[in-house]
Amino acid sequence: MPPLDTPDQKSVAVIGAGWAGLAAAHTLQQKNLRVHVFEQSHTLGGRARKVHSRKLGRTIDNGQHLLIGAYSDTLRLMQELGLDEQENFLRQPLDISTLNQDFRLHLKSTLPAPFDFLQALLWAKGLAFTDKFKLIRALLTLKRQKWRVPQAQTVGNWLKQEKQTPFLYQAFWEPLCIATLNTHVNKACMQLFARVLQHSTDAGKQASNFLIPRVNLSALWAEKLSKAIRFTYGKSIQSLSITPKGYQIDSLDFDAVILATPAEQCAKILATLPNSENQAGFMQALRQFSFNPIMTITLELEKNWQLPLPLYLLKTEHPQQDPGQWLFIRSRFMADTGKSVRPEIAIVISQASEWLEKDKPEIIRLVIGQLARQAPENLPLPAVTAWDIITEKRATFSAEPGLHRLPNATAWPGLYLAGDWTDTGFPGVLEGAVKSGQLAARLLAQNLTS
Ligand SMILES: Cc1cc2nc3c(=O)[nH]c(=O)nc-3n(C[C@H](O)[C@H](O)[C@H](O)COP(=O)(O)OP(=O)(O)OC[C@H]3O[C@@H](n4cnc5c(N)ncnc54)[C@H](O)[C@@H]3O)c2cc1C
């Protein structure tokens, strides 16, 4: 039973039910504020949500997501909601391997971080001695610099500066940069990449762990939020009006608001406030982002592909023929939901701009060819019985140097921002979204009660 509202309870509107908005809603509700979430779609989770695949006849995710142990705020939030980690995630030490394991970086050492990572690099399979030496030297230099680099530096420039070999560039740095920043090496912001490297190699023993969700992304925690939080679905908020009490949205009065939509929707909504023209720099910062797509391909197989690991790095030596970057053997980790899990794999293409115009059956043909060529001889790819492709055209903001990322507080009293694009220190990822939602909610609550 939802608790009854008390007359003096302050009320807050959260616009947007992605991970940022929902983390904000949860934090506000815990602070005993009355919370109302407005979401334009009919599903919780935003860019990390469940979708119905007509082609496959079942629920899948809008994109395969991977969390890491360093996502401390996200994991703490899930704990607060009583989530059993083992039931909901496959957690394993960092393990990056190609399908035939001619390249493998497996962190299994008992040394403390970052020495466990450095040892894994020394033992890595498929790297020549020079590669290992240059890679370790580059990471130690970054650590010595306290993971700080010039603000304008791109990952590409840094790789040149650190004299990384062409093999390291192509087999290690490029896949890592694209997977974590969804931005091409030559455009990607080195400072953000350095933070990613810091979080995964130098932030404690379990920070580099992979956590792969076993249930769909909406079921993971969003659907477990308190029943006291009210939701209005299918409502795209276009404007806000200022009232003596605070703000009015859809004829409802609120003391304060958190805008947890992507930046350009925030700009549209804020432009309806009377004094937004006085905030030219702020409004410009909201409109500066460009976005990169991610494509996720789900293949249903005739039978399980008995590969030993849940996740593989795919080789992309021939970019026109090898679209896939990462392979997830979904039937190895998805929880059995009653019906037996169908043999299913997911292939991820980050920074997928060049594949947007391609015919989908052609992409499937290429991916099947790529998997068949790279599969170990004794474990060939089973026949594909069905497929679906989901393209998120605006999956994440392009993580380029010089972005002006805004703080959570705004010049409007009682009005806060949340989203992976705010000044989180992370690229466009789940942990950034959650952190921003929690921070916006804490600032708002402090302000309302002071
Ligand atoms: C395919 C894909 C794969 C990804 N993989 C990973 C990964 O492996 N690991 C990782 O950490 N991150 C990953 N990400 C990034 C991660 O999903 C995002 O960083 C995160 O979901 C962003 O959350 P958010 O709440 O900031 O924004 P959003 O999820 O975009 O939430 C904004 C919400 O606001 C709603 N909205 C917008 N306008 C309005 C309006 N006017 N009125 C009402 N509601 C509105 C939207 O419908 C949406 O629900 C991936 C993203 C995609 C798309």
The ligand as a MOL file (V3000), in Angstrom:
LIG
                    3D

  0  0  0     0  0            999 V3000
M  V30 BEGIN CTAB
M  V30 COUNTS 53 58 0 0 0
M  V30 BEGIN ATOM
M  V30 1 C 22.1610 0.7240 -27.3430 0
M  V30 2 C 22.8100 1.3200 -26.1260 0
M  V30 3 C 23.8030 0.6220 -25.4620 0
M  V30 4 C 24.4040 1.1750 -24.3280 0
M  V30 5 N 25.3250 0.4410 -23.6450 0
M  V30 6 C 25.7680 0.8810 -22.4490 0
M  V30 7 C 26.5610 0.0400 -21.6230 0
M  V30 8 O 26.8840 -1.0900 -21.9770 0
M  V30 9 N 26.9520 0.5240 -20.4060 0
M  V30 10 C 26.5990 1.7680 -19.9750 0
M  V30 11 O 26.9570 2.1280 -18.8570 0
M  V30 12 N 25.8360 2.5870 -20.7490 0
M  V30 13 C 25.4080 2.1690 -21.9510 0
M  V30 14 N 24.5970 2.9660 -22.7210 0
M  V30 15 C 24.3000 4.3380 -22.2470 0
M  V30 16 C 23.1640 4.3480 -21.2240 0
M  V30 17 O 22.0660 3.6150 -21.6750 0
M  V30 18 C 22.7560 5.8100 -21.0040 0
M  V30 19 O 23.8790 6.5380 -20.5440 0
M  V30 20 C 21.6440 5.9800 -19.9530 0
M  V30 21 O 20.5970 5.0810 -20.1710 0
M  V30 22 C 21.1380 7.4250 -20.0180 0
M  V30 23 O 20.1290 7.6200 -19.0480 0
M  V30 24 P 19.4470 9.0270 -18.8410 0
M  V30 25 O 18.4030 8.8430 -17.8040 0
M  V30 26 O 20.4760 10.0630 -18.6620 0
M  V30 27 O 18.7450 9.3920 -20.2470 0
M  V30 28 P 17.5480 8.6640 -21.0000 0
M  V30 29 O 17.6620 7.1980 -20.7970 0
M  V30 30 O 17.5740 9.1660 -22.3980 0
M  V30 31 O 16.2420 9.1550 -20.2640 0
M  V30 32 C 15.5030 10.2750 -20.6350 0
M  V30 33 C 14.0200 9.9290 -20.5460 0
M  V30 34 O 13.2780 11.1240 -20.7600 0
M  V30 35 C 12.1350 10.8260 -21.5460 0
M  V30 36 N 11.7340 12.0890 -22.1730 0
M  V30 37 C 12.4010 12.7990 -23.1100 0
M  V30 38 N 11.7240 13.9420 -23.3930 0
M  V30 39 C 10.6180 13.9420 -22.6070 0
M  V30 40 C 9.5460 14.8540 -22.4440 0
M  V30 41 N 9.4820 16.0040 -23.1440 0
M  V30 42 N 8.5670 14.5460 -21.5430 0
M  V30 43 C 8.6210 13.3800 -20.8300 0
M  V30 44 N 9.6120 12.4770 -20.9610 0
M  V30 45 C 10.6030 12.7640 -21.8300 0
M  V30 46 C 12.6750 9.7760 -22.5150 0
M  V30 47 O 11.6090 9.0320 -23.1040 0
M  V30 48 C 13.5420 8.9330 -21.5910 0
M  V30 49 O 12.8230 7.9020 -20.9740 0
M  V30 50 C 24.0170 2.4560 -23.8750 0
M  V30 51 C 23.0210 3.1700 -24.5530 0
M  V30 52 C 22.4100 2.6090 -25.6570 0
M  V30 53 C 21.3020 3.3640 -26.3520 0
M  V30 END ATOM
M  V30 BEGIN BOND
M  V30 1 1 1 2
M  V30 2 1 2 3
M  V30 3 2 2 52
M  V30 4 2 3 4
M  V30 5 1 4 5
M  V30 6 1 4 50
M  V30 7 2 5 6
M  V30 8 1 6 7
M  V30 9 1 6 13
M  V30 10 2 7 8
M  V30 11 1 7 9
M  V30 12 1 9 10
M  V30 13 2 10 11
M  V30 14 1 10 12
M  V30 15 2 12 13
M  V30 16 1 13 14
M  V30 17 1 14 15
M  V30 18 1 14 50
M  V30 19 1 15 16
M  V30 20 1 16 17
M  V30 21 1 16 18
M  V30 22 1 18 19
M  V30 23 1 18 20
M  V30 24 1 20 21
M  V30 25 1 20 22
M  V30 26 1 22 23
M  V30 27 1 23 24
M  V30 28 2 24 25
M  V30 29 1 24 26
M  V30 30 1 24 27
M  V30 31 1 27 28
M  V30 32 2 28 29
M  V30 33 1 28 30
M  V30 34 1 28 31
M  V30 35 1 31 32
M  V30 36 1 32 33
M  V30 37 1 33 34
M  V30 38 1 33 48
M  V30 39 1 34 35
M  V30 40 1 35 36
M  V30 41 1 35 46
M  V30 42 1 36 37
M  V30 43 1 36 45
M  V30 44 2 37 38
M  V30 45 1 38 39
M  V30 46 1 39 40
M  V30 47 2 39 45
M  V30 48 1 40 41
M  V30 49 2 40 42
M  V30 50 1 42 43
M  V30 51 2 43 44
M  V30 52 1 44 45
M  V30 53 1 46 47
M  V30 54 1 46 48
M  V30 55 1 48 49
M  V30 56 2 50 51
M  V30 57 1 51 52
M  V30 58 1 52 53
M  V30 END BOND
M  V30 END CTAB
M  END
